[in-house]
């Protein structure tokens, strides 16, 4: 059964982790900050890590853009949860695919491991990520041959709706794709929660 917690701003919504119905204290979470590597601002990465620690989770970093294949496999295998931070969605997909983490994460999600995504980490689960070109620069991923996502959900998260500095870009995504894709827009105070195959939006 899928257990997903897809946020726009994890720091602002971490209090909603109880909606997963799991005791998290003392469990291990693989923390993947890769999407932030190309970004000049990354305070949200540190805030996300602190929020996880406040829940009593043991946080273990995995930078997939530099990690050896065996480290990627081992850390994902040994963890109880997977957390993927925000940043550039295209760079994130490029590095998940290059490192082999893409297929591993997909398999762990299917097996029922808890997955927490923030912004790019939420978008990446969609069937395809081309729809967020208005929000992220695809030039950050020159080696990405296509934009197929992990396809772990059948919808397309749109984070940061109405929230600075993504007010215009999020609105552009919605205007461009609302008639053709199953978009699920969320603000920084909302999360998409899945316990099984059905998703619901929960708000702080």
Secondary structure, 3 states (H helix, E strand, C coil): CCEEEEECCHHHHHHHHHHHCCCCCCCEEEEECHHHCCCCCCHHHHHHHHHHHHCCCEEEECCCCCCCHHHHHHHHHHCCEEEECCCCHHHHHHHHHHHCHHHHHHHHHHCCCEEEEECHHHHCCCCECHHHCCCCCHHHCCCCCCCECCCCCCCEEECCCCCCCCHHHHHHHHHHHCCCCCEEECCCCEEEEEECCCEEEEEC
